[in-house]
């Protein structure tokens, strides 16, 4: 009997080891195995807390207590350490504790087209390079790996929330959630055949399933993304808006990115794209309009009145010579204005929000010939609480306040380029780099700590991305890569 029990125990141990090894072997490449959420409170202690609240409160030698997914308390380090002695601690001495960046306009999967056909106009880039490249290369697997690469870059650069427009957005949503990021993710609608759909009818049917699937998810807000007023008919725009509103989902769209679009709209509709969209009943507080470079005073007033969120993309607008958006006028009018990078291909080539803040401020200064045109604090706001307002999520994210989601980053303030620091806003916007992001937390979950990635597998992502780059190059003619 004793021998039989011993054998049974040995078999049970062998079976358990086999199952554990098989689970490890089958964990999907590009992701690290899912980690269970910590059961204890998390205390970030000892840094300079820059809250981005309504008072621009800054707390030296401060601390934040995270309980579950939310911020429980903010206060002096000594006080919170005494109140929560059992909490797991992240030592933030020498760090700036800051809200995670909110990137209000991306095409994440297009990281795999990074550097393809630069130094051309938007029209040339789209028609002669990107559309052919997408037709030949974009698949669900392409979007999976492109999103993983984008998520890796965004986490390393301190982005905790992003708004996205592209194809196979169901896959983008899965990868975003697996990486631990927060996303407002729009499946594109356009009036011609695209990689994941052959018609508007097919697109809208797919999107309805997508909206249903992600309804109520704590990290993913599924959205509807008609591409623009010049690639979607009035009927397509109306149907897309009706579908989004049936599911209480956001609407994402490009608006007045170029002078060509402005002139075409005047010729075709005898009004601006903003006025035409409003005439269709499209505009509302559920809309996020990307770019808005060529808006006039009447457009700005209408965007503010309708509660439309706008995404300013300085790197993209500069790279494609699209123009300079009237940011000061939009802010003065009360437009909900956030900051974005645009897609990391041909329009800035990175998802770097540090770079976006620096460019946003300096572009307005030089274009207005006024160093006060857009301040460092205003650029910080656009990258955090302003982005939250543009996405209509300001009650949940965008600032460090008790009760809000624990989307927090730690910035190293000890690099040569960041010392000395007389003003924290100027230091972050004009001196610091994406590489200064040390730790990233989303909804209380640590995604990166001490520059060590915890939710993604960088070597496999980079290797697969290089494989895809080779495939893309081989698929295109020399004319399509210039």
TIGU-110216 format. One line per 8 residues: number of its first residue (from 1); for each residue z, x, y of C-alpha. Coordinates in steps of 0.02 Angstrom, whole numbers, plus 50000, padded with zeros to 5 digits. Each point is the difference from the previous one (the first is absolute). Layout:
<rs>
NUM	Z,X,Y | ...
</rs>
This chain:
<rs>
1	50000,50000,50000 | 50046,50142,50120 | 49837,50090,49963 | 49902,49839,50032 | 50085,49975,50169 | 49966,50181,50046 | 49815,49979,49960 | 49990,49840,50101
9	50080,50086,50149 | 49876,50144,49987 | 49854,49879,49991 | 50064,49906,50154 | 50015,50162,50098 | 49824,50055,49948 | 49929,49831,50048 | 50084,50006,50171
17	49933,50175,50032 | 49824,49946,49947 | 50001,49851,50118 | 50064,50106,50144 | 49867,50133,49973 | 49862,49870,49985 | 50055,49920,50163 | 49992,50167,50088
25	49830,50040,49928 | 49927,49836,50057 | 50065,50002,50178 | 49845,49980,50107 | 49925,50158,50075 | 50023,50012,50188 | 50165,49908,49999 | 50172,50059,49950
33	50100,49886,49883 | 50084,49857,50091 | 50177,50042,50053 | 50133,49867,49997 | 50075,49953,50167 | 50165,50088,50039 | 50153,49894,49965 | 50104,50080,50139
41	49988,49995,50189 | 49900,50138,50086 | 50070,50086,50154 | 49885,50102,50112 | 50121,50104,50102 | 50004,50131,50136 | 49834,49987,50092 | 49939,49933,50166
49	49967,49814,49976 | 49854,49938,50106 | 50007,49813,49973 | 49847,49937,50099 | 50102,49843,50036 | 49983,49903,50164 | 50114,50124,50088 | 49917,50157,49929
57	50172,50046,49932 | 50023,50180,49943 | 50156,50051,49903 | 50043,50184,49978 | 50090,50049,49840 | 49969,49825,49936 | 49983,49918,49832 | 49918,49851,49914
65	50068,49908,49849 | 49868,49921,49888 | 50051,49864,49880 | 49864,49941,49883 | 49840,49983,50102 | 50079,49978,50171 | 50095,50093,50134 | 50183,49952,49987
73	50073,50101,50143 | 49960,50130,50134 | 50132,50103,50087 | 50084,50168,50024 | 49994,50112,49846 | 50189,50022,49986 | 50029,49812,50011 | 49872,49951,49868
81	50050,50141,49882 | 50180,49936,50007 | 49946,49819,49971 | 49882,50039,49855 | 50073,50149,49907 | 49918,49954,49834 | 49823,49989,50068 | 49869,50124,49943
89	49969,50113,50148 | 49843,50076,50076 | 50049,50141,50118 | 49897,49972,50158 | 50074,50141,50106 | 49861,50081,50100 | 49891,49846,49972 | 49940,49855,50106
97	50031,49833,49913 | 49857,49886,50051 | 49912,49837,49949 | 49853,50025,49883 | 49829,50003,50084 | 49894,49842,49992 | 49813,50035,49985 | 49917,49839,50057
105	49821,50040,49946 | 49936,50094,49848 | 49870,49999,49863 | 50109,50093,49876 | 49881,50022,49854 | 49875,50084,50116 | 50104,50159,49991 | 49876,50048,49864
113	49862,49999,50133 | 50100,50113,50117 | 49882,50115,50095 | 49841,49910,49949 | 49872,49994,50142 | 50098,50050,50154 | 49938,50017,50180 | 49891,49843,49997
121	50010,49828,50081 | 50090,49858,49914 | 49836,49911,49965 | 49920,50156,49922 | 50158,50039,49903 | 50009,49825,49925 | 49815,49966,49967 | 49940,50172,49947
129	50152,50075,49914 | 50146,49886,49959 | 49909,49844,49941 | 49890,50104,49880 | 50152,50100,49941 | 50099,49841,49968 | 49857,49917,49906 | 49986,50151,49884
137	50182,50045,49976 | 50129,49867,50040 | 50079,49925,49845 | 50174,49939,49960 | 50045,50172,49931 | 49934,50081,50160 | 50116,49888,50102 | 50147,50038,49886
145	49986,50187,50025 | 49952,49985,50184 | 50156,49896,50030 | 50109,50124,49907 | 49933,50141,50109 | 50028,49895,50156 | 50176,49954,49945 | 50040,50183,49970
153	49938,50048,50173 | 50089,49855,50084 | 50168,50033,49916 | 49989,50185,50042 | 49965,49951,50181 | 50140,49871,50017 | 49900,49838,49992 | 50099,49862,49914
161	49889,49848,50039 | 49811,49989,50017 | 49869,49866,50029 | 49842,50020,49897 | 49826,49926,49986 | 49887,50044,49854 | 49933,49950,49829 | 50092,49979,49834
169	50154,49965,50104 | 50092,49936,49846 | 49997,50179,49936 | 50050,50066,50172 | 50150,49882,49997 | 50054,50057,49826 | 49993,50183,50049 | 50087,49970,50166
177	50144,49913,49914 | 50011,50133,49864 | 50011,50135,50135 | 50140,49901,50083 | 49911,49968,50165 | 49994,49839,50099 | 49825,49930,50030 | 49906,49861,50090
185	49844,50012,49894 | 49840,49905,50037 | 49858,49969,49878 | 49837,50014,50097 | 49875,49859,50028 | 49827,50042,50063 | 49831,49911,50002 | 49913,50114,49876
193	50026,50071,49827 | 50144,50125,49987 | 50073,50102,49857 | 50118,49866,49936 | 49904,49843,50046 | 49821,49938,50009 | 50029,49853,50118 | 50120,49922,50124
201	50039,49864,49873 | 50049,50129,49871 | 50104,50098,50127 | 50098,49848,50055 | 50032,49946,49820 | 50066,50174,49958 | 50106,50003,50156 | 50083,49835,49958
209	50056,50071,49832 | 50060,50156,50089 | 50101,49900,50127 | 50077,49896,49861 | 50046,50153,49898 | 50095,50091,50138 | 50080,49849,50083 | 50182,50037,50041
217	49997,50184,49953 | 50132,50099,50099 | 49884,50148,50036 | 49822,49933,49994 | 49927,49871,50121 | 49829,49953,49935 | 49878,49965,50141 | 49822,49939,50033
225	49888,50124,50089 | 49833,49938,50068 | 49920,50163,50055 | 49945,49956,50177 | 49915,49874,50113 | 49834,50091,49978 | 50001,50009,49808 | 50069,49825,49967
233	49921,49835,50046 | 50095,49860,50087 | 50012,49910,49834 | 50071,50153,49911 | 50128,50028,50136 | 50056,49818,49997 | 50014,49998,49810 | 50097,50164,49999
241	50121,49936,50132 | 50025,49835,49909 | 50039,50091,49837 | 50124,50118,50084 | 50090,49858,50087 | 50010,49898,49841 | 50104,50143,49927 | 50088,50051,50162
249	49915,50169,49982 | 49950,50123,50138 | 49820,50017,50062 | 49935,50176,50033 | 49838,50033,50095 | 49909,50132,50103 | 49976,49944,50181 | 49897,50079,50139
257	50005,50176,49931 | 49838,50053,50086 | 49900,49962,50156 | 49856,49953,49885 | 50106,49859,49927 | 50046,49940,50174 | 49818,49997,50058 | 49940,49917,49839
265	50129,49862,50016 | 49952,49965,50180 | 49817,49991,49951 | 50028,49891,49847 | 50147,49889,50053 | 50002,50021,50189 | 50183,50047,49988 | 50108,50143,49935
273	50048,50014,49817 | 50179,49951,50047 | 49942,49841,50088 | 49881,49959,49857 | 50135,50021,49868 | 50114,49889,50103 | 49864,49867,50014 | 49999,49995,49809
281	50188,49972,49993 | 50020,50171,49919 | 50125,50082,50118 | 50185,49973,49976 | 50167,50085,49968 | 49947,50037,49821 | 49855,50113,50056 | 50000,50189,50010
289	49850,50062,50100 | 49954,50183,49976 | 49936,50109,50143 | 49973,49881,50149 | 49919,50142,50097 | 49878,49896,50103 | 50114,49855,50047 | 49998,49943,50181
297	50138,49918,50101 | 49956,49826,49937 | 50002,50061,49820 | 50168,50084,50024 | 50075,49843,50074 | 49934,49897,49854 | 50065,50122,49868 | 50172,49995,50079
305	49999,49810,50016 | 49950,49976,49818 | 50132,50122,49937 | 49868,50110,49918 | 50058,50170,49939 | 49888,50149,50043 | 49983,50171,49920 | 49958,50146,50114
313	49911,50144,49909 | 49982,50146,50121 | 49940,50132,49875 | 49864,49885,49932 | 49945,49943,50173 | 49986,50180,50057 | 49915,50066,49842 | 49865,49865,50005
321	49988,50002,50191 | 50036,49813,49998 | 50092,50004,50165 | 50176,49993,50071 | 50098,49841,49970 | 50090,49930,50154 | 50172,50027,49924 | 50104,49994,50160
329	49919,49835,50051 | 50030,49928,49827 | 50183,50051,50000 | 50023,49932,50176 | 49927,49833,49946 | 50120,49987,49853 | 49873,50028,49861 | 50083,50040,49834
337	49932,50177,49987 | 50025,50119,49855 | 49929,50169,49954 | 49882,50044,49858 | 49897,50142,49929 | 49852,49900,49934 | 49924,50054,49835 | 50015,50186,49959
345	49811,50023,49989 | 49889,50032,50151 | 50123,49925,50121 | 50139,50126,50021 | 50005,50059,49819 | 50189,49987,49981 | 50137,49870,49982 | 50114,50103,50113
353	50104,49889,50114 | 50077,50150,50088 | 49825,50049,50054 | 49962,49819,50048 | 50150,49992,50118 | 49956,50164,50084 | 49817,49949,50023 | 50045,49824,50060
361	50106,50067,50142 | 49885,50142,50052 | 49840,49897,49992 | 50069,49875,50126 | 50063,50138,50113 | 49833,50089,50010 | 49895,49842,50012 | 50108,49929,50140
369	50031,50169,50082 | 50183,49951,49999 | 50132,50089,49894 | 50106,49841,50007 | 49864,49887,49926 | 50081,49997,49827 | 50169,50082,49974 | 50074,50079,49845
377	50121,49855,49980 | 49856,49876,50008 | 49905,50097,49868 | 50156,50000,49889 | 50016,49813,50022 | 49818,49970,49952 | 50027,50100,49840 | 50159,49905,49951
385	50063,49838,50076 | 49833,49968,50087 | 49911,50011,49833 | 50128,49880,49927 | 49965,49877,50141 | 49811,50016,49972 | 50030,49953,49818 | 50127,49866,50050
393	50132,50088,49896 | 50115,50057,50140 | 50148,49903,49927 | 49987,50102,49840 | 49940,50175,50045 | 49958,50116,50145 | 50174,50049,50061 | 50165,50056,49927
401	50117,49852,50017 | 50127,49921,49884 | 49919,49864,49894 | 49825,50074,50007 | 49910,50077,49854 | 50050,50180,49965 | 49833,50082,50041 | 50060,50169,50063
409	49933,50176,50018 | 50087,50165,50035 | 49912,50128,50110 | 50044,50185,49997 | 50037,50059,50175 | 50021,50185,49961 | 49820,50064,49993 | 49944,50123,50133
417	49878,49873,50075 | 50142,49873,50022 | 50128,50113,50084 | 50070,49979,50131 | 50002,49811,50019 | 50057,49932,50168 | 49937,49822,49971 | 49991,49923,49827
425	49848,49890,50036 | 49900,50143,50075 | 50048,50112,49855 | 49942,49877,49867 | 49837,49951,50086 | 49941,50164,50075 | 50082,50136,49894 | 50033,49941,49823
433	49878,49993,49854 | 49978,49895,49844 | 50067,50148,49901 | 50167,49978,50089 | 50030,49838,49902 | 50137,50046,49877 | 50054,49837,49917 | 49924,49827,49987
441	50089,49839,49950 | 49922,49827,49983 | 50106,49846,49965 | 50144,50114,49953 | 49898,50096,49872 | 49979,50187,50026 | 49815,50043,49982 | 50012,50181,50057
449	50154,50108,50024 | 49998,50177,50067 | 49807,49993,49992 | 50013,49966,49812 | 49893,49852,49950 | 50093,49876,49889 | 49876,49859,49968 | 49832,50089,49986
457	49931,50150,49903 | 49911,50108,50131 | 49913,50123,49881 | 49911,49865,49900 | 49952,49904,50158 | 49925,50153,50083 | 49907,50051,49841 | 49924,49827,49977
465	49954,49991,50185 | 49901,50161,49984 | 49910,49929,49848 | 49950,49848,50101 | 49941,50109,50143 | 49880,50087,49881 | 49935,49832,49938 | 49973,49936,50177
473	49904,50156,50052 | 49887,49990,49848 | 49963,49816,50030 | 49934,50020,50177 | 49842,50071,50076 | 50017,50141,50129 | 49960,49874,50138 | 50146,49890,49947
481	50128,50140,50016 | 49955,50057,50176
</rs>
